[in-house]
Amino acid sequence: MKIVNVVAAIIKRDDQILIAKRGYGEFKGMYEFPGGKIEKGETPEEALKREIKEEMEANIEVDSFICHVHYQYPDFILEMDCYLCHLKDAHISLLEHLDAKWIHPVQEDILWVPADVQVIEEIRRKVHNG
């Protein structure tokens, strides 16, 4: 089965995180942490900065590794490294997503892309356990 290596940004501002609504594909309309595929020769951090620039015209700083998600979809296996990040400035323009919003990690009424459910659960554990 095909393995897809991706990175995701948990962009934090104060006590909120940024989530984005997918604008295309099988999970269109569901929320995810922005990011994308790692290209040959890139570090995960380089890929994350490039993807966020391409998808949101935003400049981020990668702060720390949060978690790794291994998720098996019907057609491929997703290997996703997730990093805590912050915006270098307030600029965001949505180029690929339908919407983006700042939420508190404990907010429950979000329809997540399947693999990202593990990520928000890990963030909630870290929030509650310090």
Secondary structure, DSSP 4 states (H G I P E B T S, - for coil): -EEEEEEEEEEEETTEEEEEEE-SSTTTT-EE--EEEPPTT--HHHHHHHHHHHHH---EEEEEEEEEEEEE-SSEEEEEEEEEEEESSS----SSEEEEEEE-TT-----B-HHHHHHHHHHHHHHHH-
